[in-house]
Amino acid sequence: MKNENVHAIIGPQRTTEAKFVAKLGEKAHVPILSFSATSPFLSPNHNPFFIQTTQDDSAQVKALATLIQAYGWREVITINEDTDYGNDLILCLIDAFQEVDVRLPYRSVISPSSKESDILKELNNLKEMQTRIFLVHMRASLASKFFVLVKNSGMMSEGYAWIMTQGLSSSLDTIDSKVLDSMQGVLGIRPYIQISKGLEDFERRWKTNLTSGKANYKTFGLNLIGLQAYDSIWALAMAVEKANIDNSSFLKQNARESKVDLAAIGVSEIGLRLLNTIASTRFQGLSGKFYLVKGQLKASTFEIFNVIGQTKRIIGYWNTKKGLSKEVDDIYTIAYSVSKDNLKQPSKDNLKQPVWPGDTTNQPKKLRIGVPARDGFNEFIKVEWCPRTNKPKVSGFSIDVFLAVLHMLPFPLPHEFVPYVTKNGQSAGTYDELLYQIKLKVNF
């Protein structure tokens, strides 16, 4: 900006870098476009010259909460890398999970520089806990080491469930095939990319140009981050032409000779005009429709996939209007009519059957414990209903004894208390009648 009169910057790629450069862009009125810095705290409300040409991480939290709710899980342990990228999302997840009554009993934070022994120690700690449902939020570099250790620890087996956030899910093409072997049965969520003729033609040219005249040359597939980088360049190029910014300069430049003196940077005279032009740019890109809302790429449909072998099998889709579904629809051209009740009560039946860790179709679940709901003797068993979520809360001396015994067990026992009630929340019968449901194999 000082020495070359740069009027726009594409990048930086990481959250920490982006936070610094965004402030620099604000000072000099230079638009900063990032296609991969996804922190929710990089909002243009605080950084007016910073543009996220990607969806920020908060866009996925409702999709993740809906997915977990659909499988009936009440507790999830988050595992994230100890960086700005890893930590910023967790605050958004806490709020989203509270809305669907999902608890986060423990948060595991792993440094990218951790030794294998440190990660194994933390995995052994997780094995001793009751919860077997894990949500992983980290970059591919750390995940490549982490999931191999997960499998070696026996935690990629039946009874466990692993879910990846969009950052890692969108980078799986860069992960070695041997690492993918340790991720069998993992679920992932990432923005859906609609296959178009333009995308197919570009991929064909991409492979041809890279492999032409190069024997045994291996190319990686085009992932979301690469496609959004390409679309970001196009967006900036279109905006530059439209804004007609030839022969522009910086104003109020400081005459200091130091090439690294930040105080010597002036103010771009066309920065605000270029920023507004970028914000209003619309086109159909390779990664989807390029459409910015308040300086951020408009949220789109997410696809949910299951790692099986070396492939990512799509088991469903999610968007804010339709919720979960087995088939994808064009969110930009189709108007949906879906009741709020349907969105609040998602079902795994709206997804295709996944293959879980341990090569099984049996969903990881908890022990269901029937509890009588009767008036009287509340000191022993008491069933209450949360007015906000309409979820049961079970307490009393009998429950305290059960939990104390559970704490002494040398192995985890995932469980949930299920009141024996009618659809109206009234008692469904006596204690003897509750026990008889076991013989009848009734799932209430």
Disulfide bonds with the S-S distance in Angstrom:
none
